[in-house]
Amino acid sequence: MKLILAATMLGGALLAMDAQAAGDAEAGADKIGTCVACHGTDGKGLAPIYPNLNGQSATYLEGALKAYRDSQRQGGNAMLMTPMAQGLSDEDIADIAAYYSSQE
């Protein structure tokens, strides 16, 4: 019984986290101008080095963009992504994350 209660509470917490990350996908469509050079308008990487963003969790995308912006993410494409993300506000990031997470 305790296991079921813990699982229910964890699921609720995850749903709350996703709700907090909710941006405006329509506004995000107007903010992806820099992103499309590598990730395309549909979120599908244009070369194997660029990851697909389409359908990823908005919470994950938002966290990754904030980590790049704040120079907390190293390795991989950090050298490219950090300067791209530095000018983005929290709202911009939430909107971009909502847009790409809504693409299939």
C-alpha positions in Angstrom: 0.0 0.0 0.0 2.8 2.4 0.8 4.4 1.7 -2.6 1.2 2.6 -4.4 0.9 5.8 -2.3 4.5 6.7 -3.1 4.0 6.0 -6.8 0.9 8.2 -6.9 2.7 11.0 -5.2 5.6 10.8 -7.5 3.3 10.8 -10.5 1.5 13.9 -9.2 4.8 15.7 -8.7 5.9 14.9 -12.2 2.7 16.2 -13.6 3.1 19.4 -11.6 6.6 19.8 -12.9 5.3 19.5 -16.5 2.6 22.1 -15.8 5.2 24.5 -14.5 7.2 24.1 -17.7 4.2 25.0 -19.8 5.0 27.7 -22.3 3.1 29.0 -25.3 3.8 26.9 -28.3 2.3 29.5 -30.7 4.6 32.2 -29.3 7.5 29.7 -29.4 7.0 29.3 -33.2 7.9 33.0 -33.5 11.1 32.6 -31.4 12.9 29.7 -33.1 14.6 31.7 -35.7 18.1 30.8 -34.5 17.1 27.2 -33.7 16.0 26.3 -37.2 19.5 26.4 -38.7 20.4 23.2 -36.9 17.0 21.8 -35.6 14.7 22.8 -38.4 11.2 24.2 -38.0 9.9 20.7 -37.2 12.5 19.9 -34.6 14.3 17.2 -36.6 18.0 17.7 -36.6 19.3 18.7 -40.0 22.5 16.7 -39.5 23.3 13.7 -37.3 25.3 15.9 -34.9 22.1 17.9 -34.1 19.6 16.2 -31.8 15.9 15.9 -32.7 13.9 18.1 -30.4 10.4 17.2 -31.8 8.3 15.4 -29.2 10.8 15.7 -26.4 9.4 16.6 -23.0 8.9 20.4 -22.6 10.3 20.1 -19.1 13.5 18.4 -20.4 13.9 20.9 -23.2 13.4 23.9 -20.9 15.9 22.5 -18.4 18.5 21.9 -21.1 18.1 25.3 -22.6 18.4 27.0 -19.2 21.5 24.9 -18.4 23.1 26.0 -21.7 22.2 29.6 -21.1 23.6 29.6 -17.6 26.8 27.8 -18.8 26.0 24.8 -16.6 26.0 22.3 -19.4 29.4 21.1 -20.8 30.6 18.8 -23.5 28.7 17.8 -26.6 27.3 20.8 -28.4 27.7 23.2 -25.4 30.2 25.4 -27.4 27.5 26.0 -30.0 24.4 26.1 -27.7 25.6 28.3 -24.9 26.0 31.5 -27.0 22.7 30.7 -28.8 20.8 30.4 -25.5 22.4 33.3 -23.6 20.0 35.9 -24.9 16.9 33.9 -24.1 14.6 34.8 -21.2 12.8 32.2 -19.1 9.6 32.9 -21.0 11.4 32.5 -24.3 12.8 29.2 -23.2 9.4 27.9 -22.0 7.8 29.0 -25.3 10.5 27.4 -27.5 10.3 24.2 -25.4 6.5 24.1 -25.7 6.8 24.5 -29.5 9.3 21.8 -30.1 7.7 19.4 -27.7 4.4 19.8 -29.7 6.1 18.8 -33.0 5.9 15.2 -34.2 
